[in-house]
Amino acid sequence: MSASTNKAAYNVGGAIVGILLALLAIFGLIQTQGNQEQSQKYQSKISYDG
């Protein structure tokens, strides 16, 4: 029983850690994309002027 309980605990813990890492990755991508959008706006102005 303890072996199956440990497996279940590892599965639940791994799922929680995976979700947290996924949320951090998504949040980081949103931040980097927001920064890139600002730089792209400036780059697009430069390319149009060029």
MARTI-14757 format. One record per residue (C-alpha): residue number from 1; x, y, z; residue in one letter. Coordinates in steps of 0.001 Angstrom, whole numbers. Last residue first. Example, Ala and Ser with C-alpha at 12.3 -4.5 7.8 and 13.67 -1.06 7.14 Angstrom:
// MARTI-14757
i;east;north;up;aa
2;13670;-1060;7140;S
1;12300;-4500;7800;A
// end
This chain:
// MARTI-14757
i;east;north;up;aa
50;14274;53209;-44594;G
49;11510;55244;-43023;D
48;9210;52240;-43224;Y
47;11922;50016;-41759;S
46;12512;52449;-38886;I
45;8836;52665;-38096;K
44;8577;48877;-38199;S
43;11564;48603;-35878;Q
42;9927;50904;-33337;Y
41;6748;48868;-33418;K
40;8783;45677;-33318;Q
39;10569;46868;-30169;S
38;7236;47428;-28428;Q
37;5939;44076;-29590;E
36;9129;42419;-28403;Q
35;8597;43664;-24860;N
34;5047;42341;-24817;G
33;6278;39068;-26310;Q
32;8875;38797;-23552;T
31;6253;39383;-20848;Q
30;3773;36952;-22373;I
29;6522;34352;-22750;L
28;7478;34754;-19090;G
27;3871;34316;-17980;F
26;3559;31192;-20146;I
25;6795;29764;-18721;A
24;5771;30564;-15136;L
23;2362;28983;-15700;L
22;3984;25890;-17222;A
21;6419;25608;-14307;L
20;3547;25830;-11827;L
19;1535;23244;-13758;I
18;4504;20879;-13895;G
17;5170;21261;-10168;V
16;1526;20484;-9406;I
15;1544;17479;-11754;A
14;4784;16197;-10256;G
13;3350;16474;-6764;G
12;202;14616;-7770;V
11;2185;11885;-9521;N
10;4718;11684;-6691;Y
9;1908;11352;-4154;A
8;223;8666;-6232;A
7;3484;6745;-6526;K
6;4051;7071;-2775;N
5;583;5734;-2062;T
4;1173;2810;-4429;S
3;4392;1953;-2592;A
2;2782;2420;830;S
1;0;0;0;M
// end
